[in-house]
Amino acid sequence: MPPYGEFIFGHEYAGDIVAVGRTVDEFQIGDRVVVEAHMGCRRCENCIRGLYTACLNYGNRKRGHRANGFTTNGGLAEYAVNHVNTLYRIPDGVSYEEATVVMTSGSPLFGLENAGVAYMRTNRPQDALAPLERAQRINPNDPIANYNLGLANLALDKYETAIYYLSQSLRIRPNYPDALVQRGFAYQKLGKADSASADYERILSQSEGAISDKMRAEVRRLVAALPGR
């Protein structure tokens, strides 16, 4: 963090756009927006992998990174410069205060999801249910939240419930291979070979780059284990 006094604090805030850069066409002056603190530099190894919260150029303006309210002027300043990839247009009928609360809810949601995943990794699916259920209630249209909850129920042999949440995940992300293979396995455990086969075939029909060779081999093994195959 820069020395105290070099920037004004305040992150996760909302306001009006009063000026735009020369190449910005996603927004215009007068738009109401809510701001994420940062979205990484988009050039380091972590950012390329999608792990922008662990940006290796954090705070380095020369490398294209700004963390509003942490390393550059934020919401308590009269004006703040924001990268276009940190802005979200506020829908009509949503106040600045409500938009800001929605933005800040991402942190506890992230914590709930990771608590559930941590329990799963330590073979405690029963303990994982509570945080994963809360995360899914907060964001029912998140494919990952539904997938994780489906996975926990699958580990507890609650196959019908697992299928429900995995189906919700696939409703949002239709070709999500991890959800397809887990739902296929749940169908297989219930003796629904045709449904399992359909999910497995959807995975195998995806292009070479869409799934790993390891997953493709595992799915072929599951297909071979189906009755009548």
Secondary structure in CASP SS format (residue, H / E / C, confidence):
PFRMAT SS
TARGET T0000
AUTHOR 0000-0000-0000
METHOD secondary structure of the structure
MODEL  1
M C 1.00
P C 1.00
P C 1.00
Y C 1.00
G C 1.00
E C 1.00
F C 1.00
I C 1.00
F C 1.00
G C 1.00
H C 1.00
E C 1.00
Y C 1.00
A E 1.00
G E 1.00
D E 1.00
I C 1.00
V C 1.00
A C 1.00
V C 1.00
G C 1.00
R C 1.00
T C 1.00
V C 1.00
D C 1.00
E C 1.00
F C 1.00
Q C 1.00
I C 1.00
G C 1.00
D C 1.00
R E 1.00
V E 1.00
V E 1.00
V E 1.00
E C 1.00
A C 1.00
H C 1.00
M C 1.00
G C 1.00
C C 1.00
R C 1.00
R C 1.00
C C 1.00
E H 1.00
N H 1.00
C H 1.00
I H 1.00
R C 1.00
G C 1.00
L C 1.00
Y H 1.00
T H 1.00
A H 1.00
C C 1.00
L C 1.00
N C 1.00
Y C 1.00
G C 1.00
N C 1.00
R H 1.00
K H 1.00
R H 1.00
G C 1.00
H C 1.00
R C 1.00
A C 1.00
N E 1.00
G C 1.00
F C 1.00
T C 1.00
T E 1.00
N C 1.00
G C 1.00
G C 1.00
L C 1.00
A C 1.00
E C 1.00
Y C 1.00
A C 1.00
V C 1.00
N C 1.00
H C 1.00
V H 1.00
N H 1.00
T H 1.00
L E 1.00
Y E 1.00
R E 1.00
I C 1.00
P C 1.00
D C 1.00
G C 1.00
V C 1.00
S C 1.00
Y H 1.00
E H 1.00
E H 1.00
A H 1.00
T H 1.00
V H 1.00
V H 1.00
M H 1.00
T H 1.00
S C 1.00
G H 1.00
S H 1.00
P H 1.00
L H 1.00
F H 1.00
G H 1.00
L H 1.00
E H 1.00
N H 1.00
A H 1.00
G H 1.00
V H 1.00
A H 1.00
Y H 1.00
M H 1.00
R H 1.00
T C 1.00
N C 1.00
R C 1.00
P H 1.00
Q H 1.00
D H 1.00
A H 1.00
L H 1.00
A H 1.00
P H 1.00
L H 1.00
E H 1.00
R H 1.00
A H 1.00
Q H 1.00
R H 1.00
I H 1.00
N C 1.00
P C 1.00
N C 1.00
D C 1.00
P H 1.00
I H 1.00
A H 1.00
N H 1.00
Y H 1.00
N H 1.00
L H 1.00
G H 1.00
L H 1.00
A H 1.00
N H 1.00
L H 1.00
A H 1.00
L C 1.00
D C 1.00
K C 1.00
Y H 1.00
E H 1.00
T H 1.00
A H 1.00
I H 1.00
Y H 1.00
Y H 1.00
L H 1.00
S H 1.00
Q H 1.00
S H 1.00
L H 1.00
R H 1.00
I H 1.00
R C 1.00
P C 1.00
N C 1.00
Y C 1.00
P H 1.00
D H 1.00
A H 1.00
L H 1.00
V H 1.00
Q H 1.00
R H 1.00
G H 1.00
F H 1.00
A H 1.00
Y H 1.00
Q H 1.00
K H 1.00
L C 1.00
G C 1.00
K C 1.00
A H 1.00
D H 1.00
S H 1.00
A H 1.00
S H 1.00
A H 1.00
D H 1.00
Y H 1.00
E H 1.00
R H 1.00
I H 1.00
L H 1.00
S C 1.00
Q C 1.00
S C 1.00
E C 1.00
G C 1.00
A C 1.00
I C 1.00
S C 1.00
D H 1.00
K H 1.00
M H 1.00
R H 1.00
A H 1.00
E H 1.00
V H 1.00
R H 1.00
R H 1.00
L H 1.00
V H 1.00
A H 1.00
A C 1.00
L C 1.00
P C 1.00
G C 1.00
R C 1.00
END
